[in-house]
């Protein structure tokens, strides 16, 4: 099977360009998702990965459609390889013209590492532009912020529970990377919660 995966970050963005590119590669089924590339746990992406079998191909128009987090990309590539499937990112050459398969794999691996770095750097630039925009809006008095999705008083009980879980994991001494792996939440969210509380002390688990 040849599966296509198309992703944009927000609900108002359009997937049409990616879908047209994927259709040109005769994919048998296209999965569409509107979620941030920094979000590790995405329901549609999880579904695609679950379906992959040996010999299948997962095709994306560019590597950053799969994820913008370098560590997450590494884990995703490993998962796809372990399933015996193949990732085809259309912005990464496959080097099929190279006859030596070892050299072919080496070149592809090197280029994938560069692409992962570029995706992560672009994410940092996006966040920096957002920060600068917020600072300018604050100076103009037109910035009112956005409601917190995760916090001790948010209406959603699951997100409230996630907030306290991350807080307790931080207090237990786990690293941000390990908490990200366990919870699937972004590093920015974990850092924000860390900055809100004194998380250097050791504490036992919180029953919630």
N, C-alpha and C positions, 0 to 999 in steps of 0.2 A: 504493500500500500504506500501511496505517496500522500502524506498529509501536509496541508498548508496551515500556517499559524500567522494571523495578522493581528497587530495590536496598536492601539493608540492610547494616549494617557487620559483623555477626558471624554465625557459623554458627547460633547459638541464637535469633536474632531471626526473626520471622515476616513473610512477604511477603503474607499473605492480604489485608490491608486494601488495600494498593496494587493488588493484582491485581483485587480487586472494583471499585475505582475505574476502572481501565483498561478492564475488561470493559464498564462502563457506557458507554464511548465507542466501543464496537464495533471495537476494534482487531483486526486479523487475526492477529497473532502477538505474544505477549508474551515478552520475554527477561528472565530472572531472574538476579540476581547477588548474591552475598554477599561484598562487599569494602568496605574503608574508602573513604569519600568523598574522603579526602585522597590516595588512591592514583591516580596518573595513568594508568598502563597497566593496564587491566582487560580480560581476554580477551573477556568477553561484550559489553561496551560497544564494543570494537574491532570485533567481528563485526557488530554492529548498524550502526555507521557505514560499514562496508565495503559493506553491502547497500543503503544508501540510494541512491535514484535520483531524478531530477527529478520533482517532483510528489508524492513520498512525504512522509509525516508521521511524526515521532517524538514520542510522547506520554509524558510523565512526570507522576506525581501532584503533584510539586513540584520546583522547580529544583534544590534541594540533593540530590535523588536522582541527578541527573546528575553533580554534583561539588560539593564544599565549598570548592574552591580557586578564587578569583576569576579568576586568570590562566588556569587550565585551562578554566574555563567560557567565557572569551572565545575561546579557541582552538577549543573544541568548537562554539560557535555559529557561528564563522567557517567551520569545516569543513562543517557542516550546510548553511549558506547557499550555499557554493561548489558543493555537490552539487546545488543546485536544490531541496533539500528544505526542510521547515519543522519547527521545534521548537514543540510545544505543551506548555507547562508549565501545569498546571491551576490553580496558585496565582497565575498572572500573567494578568490580563485581556487579551483580544485586541483590545478597543476597536473591534469591528466596527461599533458604532453610529456611529462617527465617519466621515463620508462622505469627507472629504479624506484620501486615502491617505498623503500626506506627513506630515500631523499624526498620523495613526494610527501610522505607523512611529516617529515621534519619541516619542510617548507610551509606546509599547511598549519602545523602546530605553531610555528614562529609567527605566522601572519595572524592566527587566531589570538595569540597573546597580545599583539599590537592592537588588534581591533577591540579586545576586552579593555585594554588601557584607555583607548580613545573613547569608548562608550562611558566608562567611569568618569573620565575627564569632562565630557560633555555634560554629564549629570551635575558635576560640581559647578560648571559654568552656569547651568540653568538655575541652580540654587543661589549662586552669587548674584545673578541678575534679579532674582526674586527679592533677595535681601536688600539690594540697592533700591529697587522699586518701592519696597516697604518703607525704607528710610526716607526717601523723597516724599512719599505720601504722608508720613508722620510729620515732616517739616511743614507740609501744606495744611496739616490738620484734617486730612481727608481719609486717614487710615483708621479703621475701627477693628481691625483684626478679624479673625474667623473663629467660630466656636470650636473648642477643643473636642476632638473625637474620642480621645482617651483621657480620662481623669477620674478623680475620686467622686465627682458629683454629676457625671454625665448620665442622661436618662437610660441609655442602652446598658443593660446589666452585663452583657458579655464583654463590651468594651471596658466597662468599669472593672470587671474581674481581671481582664488582661492588664489593665493599668497596675492593679495591686500585685499581680503575678510578676510582672517585670520589676516592680519596685522591690519585692522580696528577693528575686533572683540577684538583683544588684547588691542588696544588702548581704547576701550570702557570699559575695566575693567573686561571682562569675564575671567573666569578661563580656564586653559588649558583643563581640563576635559569637561567643557561645550562646548568649541570650538570643541573639538574632537567629542562630541555628535552631534553637529549641522552640521559639515562638513564631518565627516567620515574619516578625515585624521589622520595620526599617531601623537602620542605625540612628537616623535622626530622631525618631520617636524615643528610642531607648536613651539616647543622650539627653533629650529634653526631660525625661522623667528623672534621670540621674542628676541633672542640674537642679531639679525642683526639691530634692531631698538629700539628706546626709546619708549617703549609701556606703560609707566606709566601715560602719559598724557591722559586726556579725550578728545575725539573728536567725531564729528558727523559722520554719515554714508557717505561712499564715493560712488558716483554714477559712476558705471563702467558697 
